[in-house]
Every structure is written in structure tokens, then in C-alpha cells.
Amino acid sequence: MGRPPIGEGNVRALLPTPSLHTARLRLRAFEDADVNELFALQSSAHILRYWDSPPWTERSRAEKFITACRRMEQEGTGARLAVDRVSDGAFIGWCTLNSWNPDFRSASLGYCYDDAAWGQGYATEAARALLGWAFDTLDLNRVQAEADTRNTASARVLEKLGFVREGTLREDCVVNGDVSDSWVYGLLRREWQPSPDPAAR
């Protein structure tokens, strides 16, 4: 049986996109100036090889993505943030906390990073900051995330954050004829451990 929708009469309000900082990263709202770097990221077949949709082929997709980020803020359904490296100001990717359901106190986590930033702990660092904001601001009880079963690096990120693998969605994605499975992960408030890094803020 399917879950009921968010209760009628639950009016959504503006949910301002936060500006978050860690020892090495700055998480911020997307800007129009991010279009080219965002398109370069999302048009890479290598970076998106485990993604649930094909790489972008048109720059207009990046413009629509940024518009959707602002709509998410206006509708109060979550937050999608650009991630910059503090040391040189470079845009390295983005992370999101979306599908916020205040009735169930739940939301979903997602992220995408440039391959030059892989293997350096940035995804974990940024997600930990976003989760800290989300648990405090949105009063969450549960955060869910999904990862292609071939994407062991993403699975490691989630497990380092304390997510528990709860099951497998069999053949849930078909991208350009390629059928794949996804792991489902869950993180509960009582399992959440804030950043152990005293330099993160």
C-alpha cells in the first residue's frame, strides 16, 4: 500500500537555502554564474556513469536546474547547494537535501562531484554539514539515500556518514538501455553523529 501524501492544509513556506562552511568547503546557493561549470559536470558521461539519467547535452539544462533550485527554496521542499573548495574557490559539485516531508519528518540526500575531487573526502565533508543543518532546522527523524550498486565509492560515503543499507531496488533504473539496481540507505536521528572535526563549522 502506498504512503499517503503530505496532509492537506500543510502549507509550505519559504525555506531559505543555507550557507554552510566546513574546514575545506563552502556550501552555498546556486548562482547564474555557475551555469557553465554545472553543465560541464552534468554533461560528463564518466562522472554520470552511475547516475539515474543520461548526461546533459544542452546548456539550457543547467539553467533549468538552477531555476529548479530556486523553486525548491520557494516551495519549501528542501535545499540544493553548490560546493566550492575554500583553498581556491573552485566549484567541485553539489549536494541536496530534498523531498522534505514535515509530516513524516523525512527527506532524501543526494550529491554529484567532479571526478577531480573524488577520493579526497569532500563528499562526506559536505554531506555531513548539510545533514547537520537538516537535522537541526527541519527536525528530521529520517534521511534516505540511494546509490547504484556498482558505485561502491558512493556507498562508502554514505556508510561513513552512518547510513545503514536497508535493501535493494532491483532493476529500478534504465538509462540508455542499461538496467541497474540501487541500494537503499537510511539514517535515523538517533544514529546521527555530528562532525568529529573541530575545524568544521
N, C-alpha and C positions, 0 to 999 in steps of 0.2 A: 504494500500500500504506500502511495506517495505521501510525502510530507505536505502539510497544509502551507499555503503562502503566509507571508507576514500578515498579521492581523489587520483587518480593515480599521481605518481610523488611526493607524500608527503613522503619523505624518513625519516625513523625513525633513531634516533641516540641513543647512549648510554644514559641511564637515571640513573645516579648513585643512589644507594639506600641510603637514608639519615640516619644519626644517630641523633635521636631526644631525648630530655630529658624533663621530667616533674618533679614535686615535688617528685613523688614517683616511677617513672618508667623510664626505658631506652628502647628505640626502636632502633633496630639495624638490620643489615643484618644477615640472617641465616648463620650458620657455620656447617661444617661437624659434629662437636661435639654435635649438637642439635638433632641428629637422634633419639636417644633413648627416650628423653623426648617428642619429637614431635610425635613419634609413640605411646607412652603411652597416649597422649592427643587424637589423632585421632582414636585410637582403642577402646575408651570407648563408649559403647552403651548409657550410661546415658548422657554423655556430648553431644553426637551427635544425641540425640533423635529427635531433630527438624531440623536436617541437611538435605541437598538435595542429599545426597549419603550415602551408608552404611558405618559403621565403617571399618577401615582398618583391615586386617587380616594378612598382611605380612609386615615385617620391611622394605622391599625394597620400599614400597610406600613412606616412609619418605625420603629415599634417592632420589627418583624421584621428590618428592615435592621440595626439596632443589635445585636440578638441575633446576627445572622449575622456581624457584625464580631468579636464575642467568640468565636464558634465558630471563625472563621478563625484567631484567635490560639491557641486551644486545640489545634486540629488542625495548626498549624504550616504553613499553606499560603500565608501572605502577611500583608500589613498594610493596613488601610483606616483613613485618618486624616482627622479633621475639620481644617479650615483656618480659623484665626482671624486677623484683621488686628490687629497689635500696637497700632497707634495708638488704636483704640477698642474692641478686644476683640470686634469683630463677627464672627460666623460667616459666611464667604463661600462655603463649598463644601467639597469633599472630594477626596482623591486616593487611589489604591490601587495596590498592587503585589501582584498575586495570581497564582494558578496556578503557584506556585513548584514547579519540578521539579528537585530536587537532583541527579538522575542526569544530566539534560541541562544543568544549571546555567542554567536559563532561567526567565523569568517574564513577566507581562504588566502593562502600565501603563494606568491609566485615571483619569479625573477628571471633575468636574462643578462648575461655579461659577455663582453668582448673576449675572444679567445686569448688575447694578450694578457688578460687579467686573471686567467684561470690558474688554479693551483697555488694561490697566494693568500687564501683565507678571506678574500674580500666579500664573497657571497655570504659567508657565515657572519662576518662582522656587521654587514649592512642589515641582514635579516634579523639579527639579534636586537639591533637598535629599533627596527620597525616593530618587532614583536613587543618590545618593552613599552613603546608608545601605545600600541594597540591594546595590550592587556590593561594598561593604566587608564587610557582615555575612553575606550569603548566597553570597558567592563566585560571583556570576553571570558567565556568559560572554555571554549574550544577553538582551535585553529586547525584547518585541514590543508593538506598539500598533496600534490600528485607528481609522480616522476615516471618517465618511460623506464621500463625495467632494464633497458640497455644502458641507461645513464647512471652508472654507478657513482660518478663524481657528485651528481646532484643528490643521490641517496645519502652519501656520506655527509653532505652539508646538513641535510635535514636531521640525520641521526646525531650529529654534533650539537644541534640545537635542542635536542631532547625529544624530537618526534619519534613516535612508535609506528612501525609498519603494521597496518591493520588488515591488509588484504590486497588482492589483485583484481583489477578490472580487465577481464580478458577481451582482447581484440577491440578495445574501446576507441582506438584511433585508426583512421585510414587516411594517409597523406600521400598524394600522388601514387596511389595504388599500393603503398607499403602499409601493411597491417601490423599493429603493435599493441602490446599490453602496457598497463600502467599500474604502479604500486600506489596504494592509498596510505597516507601517513596522517596521524593525528597527534596534537599536542594539547594537553589539558592545563588549565590554570594551576592546579595543584602540582603539576610536574614541571612547570616553567622555572628555569633558573636564570636570573638576570646575569648580565655580563660580569665575568670574574675579573675583567681588565679594568684596573683603577683609572687608566687613562681615558677610557671610553666615557662619553657623557651625553 
